[in-house]
Amino acid sequence: MRTSYRERDYAYGATMLTLRTAIGLTQKGQAKHLGVSRRAVGDWEAGSTYPKAESFLQRALAIREKQLGKTHPDTATSLNNLASVYEGQGRHMEAERLYIRVLTIREHLLG
């Protein structure tokens, strides 16, 4: 377990490498598939950084809001996922704002 952001997480990196090779992708191939740089994949596998979940979750939320609407249950799930990332980053005010939206949607839907 990492205790600071400056330490490497070798177990995480080894898992990323194992998964990538198990599906037969090169770093370049995985990078292209995910829409990131090859360097980003290398950094993940070195255990020096994590994928930027926040940007992927923001994109998923935007798609769901556009396709399903701002009060759809799946939109609430995306809001909750993004709030969890914010909470993990210590961005409690932003997380709370999203959690309140989730609660409002779910109360409206479930009564």
C-alpha positions as CSV (number, residue, x, y, z in Angstrom):
1,M,0.0,0.0,0.0
2,R,1.3,3.4,-0.9
3,T,1.7,5.8,1.9
4,S,2.4,8.9,-0.2
5,Y,2.1,9.9,-3.8
6,R,5.8,9.9,-4.2
7,E,6.3,6.2,-3.5
8,R,5.9,3.7,-6.3
9,D,3.2,1.1,-6.1
10,Y,5.0,-1.9,-7.7
11,A,2.1,-4.3,-7.1
12,Y,-0.2,-2.1,-9.0
13,G,2.3,-1.7,-11.8
14,A,2.8,-5.5,-12.0
15,T,-0.9,-6.0,-12.2
16,M,-1.3,-3.5,-15.0
17,L,1.6,-5.2,-16.9
18,T,0.1,-8.7,-16.4
19,L,-3.4,-7.6,-17.6
20,R,-2.0,-5.9,-20.7
21,T,0.2,-8.8,-21.7
22,A,-2.6,-11.3,-21.0
23,I,-4.8,-9.7,-23.6
24,G,-1.9,-9.4,-26.0
25,L,-1.4,-5.7,-26.2
26,T,1.8,-3.7,-26.4
27,Q,2.1,-0.5,-24.5
28,K,1.6,1.4,-27.7
29,G,-1.5,-0.7,-28.5
30,Q,-3.0,-0.2,-25.1
31,A,-2.3,3.5,-25.2
32,K,-4.1,3.7,-28.6
33,H,-7.0,1.7,-27.3
34,L,-7.4,3.9,-24.2
35,G,-6.7,7.2,-26.0
36,V,-3.7,8.0,-23.8
37,S,0.1,8.3,-24.4
38,R,2.4,5.3,-24.4
39,R,4.3,7.1,-21.7
40,A,1.2,7.1,-19.5
41,V,0.9,3.3,-19.8
42,G,4.6,2.9,-19.0
43,D,4.2,5.1,-15.9
44,W,1.2,3.0,-14.7
45,E,3.3,-0.2,-15.2
46,A,6.2,1.4,-13.3
47,G,3.8,2.1,-10.4
48,S,4.6,5.8,-10.5
49,T,1.1,7.0,-11.5
50,Y,-2.4,5.8,-11.7
51,P,-4.8,6.2,-14.6
52,K,-6.8,9.4,-14.5
53,A,-10.1,7.9,-13.5
54,E,-11.5,11.4,-12.9
55,S,-11.4,12.4,-16.6
56,F,-13.0,9.0,-17.7
57,L,-15.7,9.4,-15.1
58,Q,-16.4,13.0,-16.2
59,R,-16.8,11.8,-19.8
60,A,-19.1,9.0,-18.8
61,L,-21.2,11.4,-16.7
62,A,-21.5,13.9,-19.6
63,I,-22.6,11.1,-22.0
64,R,-25.2,9.8,-19.6
65,E,-26.6,13.3,-18.9
66,K,-26.9,13.9,-22.6
67,Q,-28.3,10.5,-23.6
68,L,-30.4,9.6,-20.6
69,G,-31.1,12.9,-18.8
70,K,-29.9,14.5,-15.6
71,T,-32.4,12.5,-13.4
72,H,-31.9,9.0,-14.8
73,P,-30.7,6.3,-12.3
74,D,-27.6,5.6,-14.4
75,T,-26.7,9.2,-14.3
76,A,-26.9,9.1,-10.5
77,T,-24.6,6.1,-10.6
78,S,-22.0,8.1,-12.7
79,L,-22.4,11.0,-10.2
80,N,-21.8,8.7,-7.3
81,N,-18.7,7.2,-9.0
82,L,-17.2,10.6,-9.6
83,A,-18.0,11.7,-6.1
84,S,-16.1,8.7,-4.7
85,V,-13.0,9.7,-6.7
86,Y,-13.3,13.3,-5.4
87,E,-13.6,12.0,-1.8
88,G,-10.6,9.8,-2.3
89,Q,-8.6,12.8,-3.4
90,G,-9.7,14.8,-0.4
91,R,-11.9,17.1,-2.4
92,H,-14.8,16.7,0.1
93,M,-16.8,19.8,-0.9
94,E,-17.0,18.7,-4.5
95,A,-17.8,15.2,-3.5
96,E,-20.6,16.4,-1.1
97,R,-22.1,18.5,-3.9
98,L,-22.3,15.4,-6.2
99,Y,-23.6,13.1,-3.4
100,I,-26.4,15.6,-2.7
101,R,-27.4,15.4,-6.4
102,V,-27.3,11.6,-6.2
103,L,-29.5,11.6,-3.1
104,T,-32.0,14.1,-4.7
105,I,-32.3,11.9,-7.8
106,R,-32.7,8.7,-5.8
107,E,-35.3,10.2,-3.4
108,H,-37.3,11.5,-6.4
109,L,-37.2,8.1,-8.1
110,L,-37.8,5.9,-5.0
111,G,-40.0,8.3,-3.0
